Every structure is written in C-alpha cells, then in structure tokens.
Amino acid sequence: MKVYTKTGDKGQTSLIGGTRVPKHHMRIEAYGTVDELNSYIGLIRDQQIDSDSKKMLVEIQDRLFTIGSSLASDPERSKMKIPDLKEEDITLLEQEMDKMNETLPEMRSFVLPGGHTTVSYCHIARCVCRRAERLTIHLSENSFVADPVIKYLNRLSDYLFVLSRKLSHDLNAEEIPWKPRM
C-alpha cells in the first residue's frame, strides 16, 4: 500500500464514512491538532522519565488515537465501528493527577513554563491540548462530538500540567513562580 493517494491534491480529504471536505474543515483542524498533541506526548515519552509515567503516556497516546478516530468520522454517514472513549479514561487521568500531587509541594502561584527541556515539552503539549480542546468545542457547536472527548481533552491538559510539575521535581529543575508586576 502506498502512503500517497493523490486524492488530496486539490485541497479535499475524506472523513471516515466517505464524505469529502476541505482540508481546512473544522473537523480536520480538530483531529489534526489531536495528532500534533500525540506527537508531543511521544516526545515527552522519549525523554529520561520514570517507567510509570512512560506507561501512562502510552495509554494517553492510545486514547488520543481513539479521539482522532471519533473526530475523523462523519457523524451522519459513517457506519464503521470505531473505539469508544469511556468515563474510566477520564477517571484514570484524575487518579494519576491525585497520585502525583501527593508528593508535590503546594502550588501558591502560577509557574513559568520551563526549567528543563522535558518539563518544557510538557508545557508545549499542554498548550497544544488546550488548542485541540478549543477546536473540538468549536466543532461541537455545529456537528456531533461525543461528550467524553471534550472532557478527556480538558482533563488531559490538567494532567500535563501536573506531570510538568512532577518531572520538575524528579529532575530537580527550578520551578519559577510567576510574580506579577504591579
């Protein structure tokens, strides 16, 4: 099977179900941003981090493929069975955040992104996740999006923030609080 099909050479692509849409369609923007997020998660996973975090990141990447499948489907025409996102997926993120927070110092202010390359990758992924969430919410105003998709993306951005703090702690990186100039 060849990777290139040439069917998109005129700026159109197909959704699952066969519907042709412009490559700038909101549905394409949403799942394309989820794909970008998945790549950043892979970059974090490739860093020198603990095995439990790596295992969780693989789980997250799998869920992001599930979300991508959901967003890439034409809700009116697709008859293809795609994987489901479940409430337990959202609960798992919450449980992992709670576990990480047990060992972290209390946060008293916003923190400046950075301190270590790995931590910075988490912040970039968090920002891309927020963008994916915004695009998905926008899409949901005009077309069907399963509720757990938006909830998962919302919780995932929180998870990535807590992971950045955990990795700062693990890597002995300085966490610089934001002190607004008044």
LOLUMVEX-986222 format. One record per atom (N, C-alpha, C): residue in one letter; x, y, z negated. Coordinates in steps of 0.02 Angstrom, whole numbers, padded with zeros to 5 digits, always signed. Example, Ala and Ser with C-alpha at 12.3 -4.5 7.8 and 13.67 -1.06 7.14 Angstrom:
<rs>
A+00660-00284-00390/A+00615-00225-00390/A+00660-00165-00390/S+00642-00112-00354/S+00684-00053-00357/S+00645+00002-00394/
</rs>
This chain:
<rs>
M+00042-00059+00000/M+00000+00000+00000/M+00044+00062+00000/K+00030+00108+00044/K+00068+00170+00047/K+00039+00220-00002/V+00082+00261-00030/V+00061+00313-00077/V+00025+00368-00040/Y+00048+00383+00020/Y+00015+00438+00057/Y-00040+00411+00102/T-00095+00448+00103/T-00153+00428+00144/T-00168+00479+00198/K-00145+00539+00190/K-00156+00595+00236/K-00228+00622+00234/T-00270+00592+00191/T-00340+00614+00188/T-00348+00681+00153/G-00296+00703+00118/G-00300+00767+00083/G-00264+00823+00118/D-00244+00811+00180/D-00205+00862+00216/D-00243+00926+00231/K-00307+00925+00227/K-00347+00985+00240/K-00376+01014+00176/G-00347+00996+00119/G-00367+01027+00056/G-00426+00995+00021/Q-00445+00935+00041/Q-00501+00899+00009/Q-00473+00835-00022/T-00508+00810-00073/T-00490+00746-00104/T-00555+00711-00123/S-00549+00647-00140/S-00608+00607-00158/S-00612+00595-00232/L-00672+00600-00260/L-00685+00579-00328/L-00701+00505-00328/I-00697+00473-00386/I-00721+00404-00392/I-00796+00406-00376/G-00816+00368-00327/G-00885+00370-00303/G-00887+00395-00231/G-00830+00423-00207/G-00825+00441-00136/G-00839+00514-00119/T-00866+00552-00164/T-00881+00622-00149/T-00817+00660-00133/R-00817+00697-00078/R-00760+00738-00059/R-00770+00808-00088/V-00717+00834-00119/V-00719+00901-00149/V-00654+00937-00133/P-00655+01004-00136/P-00592+01040-00127/P-00544+01025-00184/K-00480+01026-00169/K-00429+01010-00219/K-00428+01061-00276/H-00460+01118-00266/H-00464+01168-00320/H-00528+01161-00361/H-00568+01110-00348/H-00631+01098-00383/H-00617+01093-00459/M-00663+01117-00499/M-00655+01117-00572/M-00641+01046-00599/R-00672+00996-00570/R-00661+00927-00592/R-00588+00906-00579/I-00561+00927-00523/I-00491+00910-00506/I-00444+00948-00553/E-00460+01012-00566/E-00419+01052-00613/E-00418+01019-00681/A-00476+00995-00704/A-00481+00965-00771/A-00439+00901-00775/Y-00450+00854-00728/Y-00412+00792-00735/Y-00339+00800-00715/G-00324+00848-00673/G-00254+00863-00657/G-00217+00889-00718/T-00250+00929-00758/T-00219+00956-00819/T-00211+00901-00871/V-00259+00854-00874/V-00251+00797-00919/V-00191+00755-00897/D-00181+00748-00832/D-00123+00711-00806/D-00058+00747-00825/E-00058+00813-00819/E+00001+00853-00840/E+00015+00841-00914/L-00037+00843-00955/L-00031+00831-01026/L-00001+00762-01039/N-00025+00712-01003/N+00000+00644-01011/N+00075+00640-00997/S+00098+00678-00948/S+00169+00680-00932/S+00210+00711-00988/Y+00184+00763-01019/Y+00218+00794-01076/Y+00219+00747-01136/I+00165+00710-01146/I+00164+00660-01200/I+00219+00609-01188/G+00227+00588-01125/G+00281+00541-01108/G+00349+00571-01124/L+00358+00635-01112/L+00421+00668-01127/L+00435+00668-01202/I+00384+00679-01242/I+00392+00676-01315/I+00411+00605-01335/R+00376+00556-01307/R+00389+00486-01323/R+00460+00464-01305/D+00489+00496-01255/D+00557+00479-01233/D+00611+00509-01279/Q+00592+00548-01328/Q+00640+00578-01374/Q+00657+00529-01430/Q+00707+00548-01469/Q+00728+00507-01526/Q+00681+00520-01585/I+00624+00484-01584/I+00575+00491-01637/I+00560+00422-01666/D+00525+00421-01722/D+00510+00358-01756/D+00464+00314-01714/S+00469+00249-01727/S+00432+00200-01686/S+00356+00206-01696/D+00333+00224-01756/D+00261+00232-01766/D+00233+00289-01723/S+00270+00344-01719/S+00248+00400-01677/S+00248+00379-01603/K+00300+00343-01582/K+00302+00320-01513/K+00243+00275-01497/K+00227+00230-01543/K+00170+00184-01533/K+00105+00224-01527/M+00097+00273-01569/M+00037+00315-01566/M+00034+00354-01501/L+00090+00378-01477/L+00091+00416-01414/L+00073+00371-01355/V+00093+00308-01356/V+00072+00261-01303/V-00004+00254-01305/E-00032+00247-01365/E-00105+00242-01373/E-00139+00304-01344/I-00112+00362-01359/I-00139+00426-01334/I-00135+00428-01258/Q-00079+00407-01230/Q-00072+00407-01157/Q-00125+00362-01125/D-00138+00306-01156/D-00190+00261-01130/D-00258+00296-01132/R-00273+00330-01187/R-00337+00366-01193/R-00341+00423-01141/L-00284+00455-01127/L-00285+00508-01077/L-00299+00481-01007/F-00277+00420-00992/F-00297+00388-00929/F-00371+00374-00928/T-00399+00355-00986/T-00471+00345-00991/T-00508+00410-00977/I-00485+00464-01007/I-00515+00530-00996/I-00508+00550-00923/G-00449+00540-00895/G-00439+00556-00824/G-00487+00518-00779/S-00499+00455-00793/S-00546+00415-00754/S-00616+00444-00759/S-00635+00462-00819/S-00701+00491-00830/S-00709+00556-00792/L-00659+00599-00796/L-00663+00664-00762/L-00658+00657-00686/A-00625+00604-00662/A-00616+00595-00589/A-00677+00562-00557/S-00727+00543-00597/S-00786+00509-00571/S-00840+00560-00554/D-00873+00547-00498/D-00932+00586-00480/D-00990+00560-00522/P-01015+00600-00570/P-01067+00575-00615/P-01132+00557-00579/E-01144+00584-00519/E-01205+00568-00483/E-01198+00507-00437/R-01137+00494-00412/R-01130+00442-00360/R-01090+00381-00380/S-01046+00387-00429/S-01001+00331-00445/S-01039+00275-00480/K-01033+00216-00453/K-01062+00156-00483/K-01006+00114-00515/M-00945+00137-00507/M-00887+00100-00532/M-00884+00102-00608/K-00871+00046-00639/K-00863+00042-00712/K-00795+00071-00731/I-00795+00121-00775/I-00733+00150-00799/I-00729+00140-00874/P-00669+00142-00902/P-00663+00133-00975/P-00697+00189-01014/D-00719+00172-01074/D-00754+00220-01117/D-00707+00247-01170/L-00718+00309-01188/L-00686+00338-01247/L-00734+00326-01304/K-00709+00307-01362/K-00752+00290-01418/K-00739+00337-01477/E-00787+00342-01522/E-00779+00382-01583/E-00718+00360-01622/E-00703+00295-01622/E-00645+00269-01658/E-00579+00300-01633/D-00578+00319-01568/D-00518+00350-01540/D-00507+00419-01573/I-00561+00454-01585/I-00557+00520-01617/I-00540+00511-01691/T-00571+00462-01723/T-00557+00448-01793/T-00484+00429-01803/L-00455+00391-01757/L-00385+00372-01762/L-00340+00433-01764/L-00354+00482-01721/L-00314+00544-01722/L-00319+00578-01790/E-00379+00581-01818/E-00390+00613-01883/E-00352+00576-01938/Q-00355+00510-01936/Q-00319+00470-01987/Q-00244+00480-01982/E-00218+00482-01921/E-00146+00492-01911/E-00125+00561-01936/M-00167+00612-01923/M-00151+00679-01948/M-00150+00680-02024/D-00199+00649-02054/D-00202+00646-02127/D-00141+00612-02156/K-00119+00558-02124/K-00060+00521-02147/K+00003+00565-02141/M+00011+00599-02085/M+00069+00642-02076/M+00068+00700-02126/N+00010+00729-02137/N+00004+00787-02182/N+00022+00770-02254/E+00016+00707-02274/E+00033+00687-02343/E+00105+00703-02361/T+00150+00702-02311/T+00221+00712-02325/T+00246+00782-02306/L+00202+00823-02280/L+00224+00889-02256/L+00210+00942-02308/P+00253+00994-02310/P+00238+01049-02355/P+00175+01086-02332/E+00139+01114-02380/E+00078+01151-02364/E+00094+01208-02316/M+00051+01217-02268/M+00060+01272-02221/M+00027+01334-02248/R+00065+01389-02251/R+00038+01451-02279/R+00032+01506-02225/S+00056+01492-02165/S+00050+01540-02110/S+00059+01503-02045/F+00048+01538-01990/F+00065+01510-01925/F+00140+01500-01922/V+00162+01454-01880/V+00234+01444-01871/V+00251+01459-01798/L+00311+01485-01788/L+00334+01499-01721/L+00353+01432-01687/P+00330+01420-01627/P+00349+01359-01592/P+00425+01356-01584/G+00453+01297-01594/G+00524+01288-01584/G+00558+01258-01644/G+00624+01263-01645/G+00664+01236-01699/G+00704+01175-01677/H+00679+01140-01627/H+00713+01081-01599/H+00679+01066-01532/T+00715+01042-01484/T+00687+01028-01418/T+00626+00982-01423/T+00630+00930-01463/T+00574+00883-01469/T+00512+00918-01497/V+00522+00961-01546/V+00467+01000-01575/V+00436+01046-01523/S+00479+01077-01483/S+00455+01122-01430/S+00414+01084-01379/Y+00433+01023-01362/Y+00393+00982-01316/Y+00323+00970-01345/C+00319+00959-01411/C+00253+00950-01443/C+00211+01013-01435/H+00242+01071-01444/H+00204+01133-01437/H+00181+01145-01365/I+00224+01128-01317/I+00204+01134-01247/I+00145+01088-01233/A+00150+01026-01256/A+00095+00978-01246/A+00031+01003-01279/R+00037+01032-01338/R-00022+01060-01374/R-00055+01114-01331/C-00015+01158-01302/C-00043+01211-01260/C-00075+01184-01197/V-00045+01135-01166/V-00074+01104-01106/V-00139+01068-01126/C-00140+01038-01184/C-00200+01005-01208/C-00256+01055-01218/R-00241+01113-01246/R-00292+01165-01254/R-00319+01189-01186/R-00274+01193-01137/R-00296+01213-01070/R-00341+01159-01040/A-00322+01096-01049/A-00364+01041-01024/A-00433+01043-01058/E-00433+01058-01122/E-00497+01064-01158/E-00539+01121-01130/R-00508+01179-01119/R-00546+01236-01091/R-00575+01220-01023/L-00534+01190-00980/L-00558+01172-00913/L-00614+01121-00915/T-00608+01074-00961/T-00659+01022-00967/T-00725+01051-00994/I-00720+01097-01040/I-00780+01131-01065/I-00813+01171-01009/H-00772+01206-00970/H-00798+01243-00913/H-00834+01196-00864/L-00802+01140-00849/L-00833+01090-00805/L-00900+01066-00834/S-00903+01056-00899/S-00963+01030-00931/S-01022+01078-00927/E-01009+01141-00912/E-01063+01190-00905/E-01102+01179-00840/N-01071+01145-00791/N-01102+01134-00726/N-01111+01062-00707/S-01078+01017-00743/S-01079+00946-00724/S-01070+00903-00786/F-01091+00841-00782/F-01088+00797-00840/F-01016+00783-00861/V-01003+00791-00925/V-00941+00769-00957/V-00962+00736-01022/A-00938+00675-01034/A-00956+00640-01096/A-00931+00678-01156/D-00973+00685-01207/D-00955+00723-01267/D-00889+00701-01300/P-00876+00636-01304/P-00813+00616-01337/P-00750+00643-01302/V-00755+00658-01238/V-00696+00684-01201/V-00675+00751-01230/I-00723+00796-01239/I-00707+00863-01265/I-00684+00857-01338/K-00718+00816-01377/K-00698+00806-01447/K-00627+00779-01452/Y-00611+00730-01409/Y-00544+00700-01411/Y-00490+00752-01394/L-00502+00791-01342/L-00452+00841-01323/L-00443+00893-01379/N-00498+00912-01410/N-00494+00959-01466/N-00452+00930-01523/R-00466+00869-01541/R-00430+00837-01596/R-00357+00823-01577/L-00346+00806-01514/L-00277+00792-01491/L-00232+00853-01497/S-00258+00912-01482/S-00216+00971-01489/S-00197+00982-01562/D-00244+00968-01608/D-00227+00971-01680/D-00174+00919-01698/Y-00183+00858-01672/Y-00135+00805-01684/Y-00064+00826-01661/L-00061+00855-01602/L+00005+00875-01575/L+00037+00929-01618/F-00004+00973-01647/F+00023+01024-01693/F+00051+00990-01756/V+00013+00945-01785/V+00036+00911-01845/V+00098+00868-01829/L+00098+00836-01771/L+00157+00798-01750/L+00218+00843-01744/S+00209+00904-01718/S+00266+00950-01713/S+00294+00966-01782/R+00250+00974-01831/R+00272+00988-01900/R+00307+00927-01929/K+00280+00867-01917/K+00311+00806-01942/K+00380+00797-01912/L+00386+00808-01847/L+00451+00799-01815/L+00500+00853-01837/S+00475+00913-01850/S+00519+00965-01878/S+00548+00941-01944/H+00505+00912-01985/H+00526+00885-02050/H+00576+00828-02040/D+00559+00779-01997/D+00602+00721-01984/D+00670+00741-01958/L+00672+00793-01916/L+00733+00813-01882/L+00770+00869-01920/N+00745+00886-01979/N+00774+00940-02019/N+00780+01005-01980/A+00730+01017-01939/A+00728+01079-01899/A+00696+01134-01941/E+00718+01194-01929/E+00690+01251-01966/E+00620+01267-01939/E+00573+01274-01984/E+00506+01294-01966/E+00499+01368-01986/I+00495+01411-01936/I+00494+01483-01950/I+00422+01507-01954/P+00402+01532-02012/P+00334+01559-02018/P+00328+01625-01980/W+00270+01636-01953/W+00256+01699-01919/W+00237+01750-01972/K+00273+01805-01971/K+00260+01859-02018/K+00241+01920-01976/P+00176+01933-01971/P+00154+01988-01928/P+00181+02056-01952/R+00201+02095-01904/R+00225+02163-01919/R+00164+02207-01929/M+00162+02242-01983/M+00105+02285-01998/M+00127+02358-02001/
</rs>
